Amino acid sequence: MFRIESDVELSSDWLPAGAFTTVYASRSVAVATAIEGVDDPAEVEVRVVDAATGRVVWRSTAEEFE
């Protein structure tokens, strides 16, 4: 199970706001949804986190994983 995190408010023209607070069973679906939440994912970090462990499994910026 995976959740989306960011230090900024995420929004999308075509996804409902709840899409960014949903816990996803699929990592790939969580990543695809996360990318839609920011205008420039390379500049504004958005993360996909393993909901059970809190470990970052994907990050939109070039920063190293924690």
Protein Blocks (a to p, Z undefined) as FASTA:
>chain_A
ZZdddfbdcddfkbcfklmmcccfblklmmmmmmmmpmblmlmccddddfknopafbdfb
fbdcZZ
